[in-house]
Amino acid sequence: MAGDNIGGHLNLLRRRLGTAFLRSEVWDELVEKAEGCASTQGWLNGITTDVETQVAVRHLLPQHHSTAALDQALGRVRDCLDSRSFVLRNQRRTNVLLGLIRNHLNGLDVERHYYQLLRDHLEASSGRLAAQRAGYDRAAGPRTDPALRVRSSLRG
């Protein structure tokens, strides 16, 4: 579709593409509307036989929901946290850490910004940090029955 300059989610062909693999009539409409778009029509002609077979039997299959699209991104988060997973027992600090990882993965982590935020916070609180034990999971201590413990590994 890029070869035909079909972009944006408001375009009719893009909207039809999202549901074309579910019902035969929507697939047929997509193929019909793509006439005149050489690149898109070439792509659709190349996959039509396989897709028509899949669409024809789709209603016979059970619904399937997957998080496969998230696996790569979650794998990167797991890689960042794996060596620290045994200490992720403080909810507030873990959420802050996840926010920092999100900023890193989105390319928004600029060290001088963090420095300034930390400096502003310390100046506003007269140099005192927030209580470090707030949000601590008391059920994860060494005296917790091993049968009741939740594994700390994120890969697990």
C-alpha positions in Angstrom: 0.0 0.0 0.0 3.0 2.3 0.5 3.8 2.0 -3.2 0.4 3.5 -4.0 0.7 6.2 -1.3 -2.1 4.7 0.7 -1.5 5.8 4.2 -3.3 6.6 7.4 -6.0 4.6 9.2 -8.8 6.8 7.8 -8.2 5.4 4.3 -10.9 3.0 3.2 -8.4 0.4 2.0 -6.5 0.5 5.3 -9.7 0.1 7.3 -10.8 -2.8 5.2 -7.4 -4.4 5.6 -8.0 -4.7 9.3 -11.1 -6.9 8.9 -10.5 -8.4 5.5 -9.1 -11.6 6.9 -12.2 -12.3 8.9 -15.0 -12.4 6.4 -15.2 -13.3 2.7 -17.3 -10.3 1.7 -14.9 -7.9 3.3 -12.0 -9.5 1.5 -13.8 -9.3 -1.8 -14.6 -5.6 -1.1 -10.9 -4.9 -0.4 -9.8 -6.6 -3.7 -12.5 -4.7 -5.6 -11.6 -1.3 -4.1 -7.9 -1.9 -4.8 -8.4 -1.8 -8.6 -6.4 1.0 -10.0 -3.7 0.8 -7.3 -1.0 -1.2 -9.1 1.3 -2.0 -6.1 -1.6 -3.0 -3.8 -3.4 -5.0 -6.4 -0.2 -6.9 -7.2 0.3 -7.7 -3.5 -3.4 -8.8 -3.2 -3.2 -11.0 -6.3 -0.2 -12.7 -4.9 -1.9 -13.8 -1.7 -5.5 -14.1 -2.8 -5.6 -17.9 -3.2 -4.2 -18.5 0.3 -6.2 -15.8 2.0 -9.5 -16.9 0.4 -9.0 -20.4 1.7 -8.2 -19.1 5.2 -11.2 -16.7 5.2 -13.6 -19.4 4.0 -12.9 -21.6 7.1 -12.2 -18.9 9.6 -15.8 -19.0 11.1 -15.2 -22.7 11.8 -12.2 -22.1 14.1 -12.4 -21.1 17.7 -11.6 -17.5 18.6 -7.9 -17.0 19.2 -6.4 -14.1 21.1 -2.6 -13.7 21.2 -0.1 -11.4 22.7 2.6 -12.4 20.1 2.9 -8.9 19.0 4.1 -7.9 22.5 6.7 -10.7 22.9 9.6 -8.8 21.4 8.9 -5.6 23.4 8.3 -7.6 26.6 11.5 -9.6 26.0 13.4 -6.3 26.0 11.8 -5.3 29.3 12.6 -8.8 30.8 16.2 -8.4 29.6 16.5 -5.1 31.5 15.0 -6.5 34.7 16.3 -10.1 34.7 19.4 -9.4 36.9 17.3 -7.3 39.3 14.2 -9.6 39.5 15.0 -11.0 42.9 14.7 -7.5 44.5 11.5 -6.3 42.8 9.5 -6.4 46.0 8.8 -2.7 46.4 5.8 -1.8 44.2 6.5 2.0 44.1 10.2 1.6 43.2 9.4 -1.2 40.6 6.8 1.0 38.9 9.3 3.9 38.8 11.9 1.5 37.3 9.4 0.3 34.7 8.7 3.9 33.8 12.4 4.5 33.3 12.7 1.4 31.1 9.7 2.6 29.1 11.5 6.0 28.6 14.7 4.1 27.6 13.0 1.9 25.1 11.2 4.9 23.6 14.5 6.9 23.4 13.3 9.5 25.8 15.9 9.0 28.6 18.2 11.9 28.7 20.6 11.9 31.6 20.6 15.6 32.2 16.8 15.6 32.5 16.9 13.0 35.2 19.6 14.9 37.0 17.5 18.1 36.9 14.4 16.2 38.2 16.3 14.7 41.0 17.9 18.0 41.9 14.5 19.8 41.9 12.9 17.1 44.1 15.7 17.2 46.6 15.6 21.0 46.8 11.8 20.9 47.2 11.9 18.4 50.0 14.9 20.0 51.8 17.2 17.1 50.9 14.9 14.4 52.3 14.0 11.3 50.3 10.6 9.6 50.5 10.3 6.5 52.8 12.0 3.6 51.1 9.9 0.9 52.7 6.6 2.1 51.5 4.9 -0.5 49.2 7.2 -3.3 50.4 5.7 -6.7 49.9 5.8 -8.3 53.3 4.7 -11.7 52.1 7.9 -12.2 50.2 10.3 -12.4 53.1 12.6 -15.2 54.2 10.0 -16.5 56.8 7.3 -16.9 54.2 6.4 -20.5 53.7 8.2 -21.6 50.5 4.9 -23.1 49.1 3.3 -19.7 49.3 6.1 -17.7 47.7 5.7 -16.4 44.2 8.8 -16.9 42.0 10.6 -13.7 41.5 12.0 -14.5 38.0 10.4 -12.7 35.2 11.3 -15.5 32.8 9.6 -18.1 34.8 
